[in-house]
Amino acid sequence: MTIVTKARFKEMFFKHGREKDGWGASYWARFFEQEPERPMKYLIEEPLSAEHVRMMIVSDYAVMEYRLFFMTEETEESFFRFPGD
């Protein structure tokens, strides 16, 4: 992952985020518009291929990072399955 500015993080969010998936202006305003109480780092992992279309964001307050990365649809589906399902 690469550390980027908040402006670059926002650019990637709006470039790849889809409103229908919940990644729209209202989500950005609610979670990122105001500066957090403690400084956060913004990290991005670019899509690894054209199949990596599912944007994910992790807010990790233990290390004060927001991480934006991409998964394939198949990986995302299996990510939320419990072992044995």
C-alpha positions as CSV (number, residue, x, y, z in Angstrom):
1,M,0.0,0.0,0.0
2,T,1.1,3.5,-0.7
3,I,0.6,6.5,1.6
4,V,-1.2,9.3,-0.2
5,T,-2.7,12.7,0.6
6,K,-6.3,13.0,1.6
7,A,-6.9,14.7,-1.7
8,R,-5.5,11.7,-3.7
9,F,-7.5,9.3,-1.4
10,K,-10.7,11.3,-2.2
11,E,-9.8,11.3,-6.0
12,M,-9.6,7.5,-5.9
13,F,-12.7,7.2,-3.8
14,F,-14.8,9.1,-6.4
15,K,-13.1,7.6,-9.4
16,H,-13.8,4.0,-8.4
17,G,-16.6,4.2,-5.8
18,R,-20.1,3.5,-7.1
19,E,-23.1,5.2,-5.6
20,K,-25.1,2.0,-5.9
21,D,-22.6,0.2,-3.7
22,G,-22.8,2.9,-1.1
23,W,-19.6,4.7,-2.0
24,G,-21.0,8.1,-2.9
25,A,-20.9,11.7,-1.8
26,S,-23.0,11.1,1.3
27,Y,-20.7,8.4,2.5
28,W,-17.6,10.6,1.9
29,A,-19.3,13.5,3.8
30,R,-20.2,11.4,6.7
31,F,-16.9,9.6,7.2
32,F,-14.1,11.7,5.6
33,E,-15.2,15.3,5.1
34,Q,-14.4,16.5,8.6
35,E,-10.8,16.1,9.9
36,P,-10.6,13.4,12.6
37,E,-9.6,14.3,16.1
38,R,-6.2,12.5,15.6
39,P,-4.3,12.7,12.3
40,M,-4.9,9.7,10.1
41,K,-2.8,8.3,7.3
42,Y,-4.4,7.6,3.9
43,L,-3.2,4.4,2.1
44,I,-4.2,3.1,-1.3
45,E,-3.6,-0.1,-3.1
46,E,-4.4,0.4,-6.8
47,P,-6.6,-2.3,-8.5
48,L,-4.3,-5.2,-9.4
49,S,-6.2,-6.1,-12.5
50,A,-9.3,-5.1,-14.5
51,E,-11.2,-7.7,-12.5
52,H,-10.5,-5.9,-9.2
53,V,-13.6,-3.7,-9.2
54,R,-14.9,-4.0,-5.7
55,M,-13.6,-1.1,-3.6
56,M,-13.1,-1.7,0.1
57,I,-12.2,0.8,2.8
58,V,-10.8,-0.2,6.3
59,S,-10.7,2.4,9.1
60,D,-8.0,1.2,11.5
61,Y,-7.9,3.4,14.5
62,A,-5.3,1.3,16.3
63,V,-2.7,2.6,13.8
64,M,-4.6,5.7,12.7
65,E,-5.0,4.6,9.0
66,Y,-7.6,4.6,6.3
67,R,-6.9,1.9,3.7
68,L,-8.6,1.8,0.3
69,F,-8.1,-1.3,-1.8
70,F,-9.8,-3.5,-4.4
71,M,-11.0,-7.1,-4.6
72,T,-12.5,-9.1,-7.4
73,E,-16.2,-9.9,-7.1
74,E,-15.4,-13.5,-6.4
75,T,-13.0,-12.6,-3.6
76,E,-15.5,-10.3,-2.0
77,E,-18.2,-12.9,-2.0
78,S,-15.9,-15.5,-0.4
79,F,-14.6,-12.9,2.1
80,F,-17.9,-12.9,3.9
81,R,-18.5,-16.6,4.0
82,F,-17.9,-18.6,7.1
83,P,-15.7,-21.7,6.8
84,G,-17.8,-24.7,5.9
85,D,-20.6,-22.7,4.3
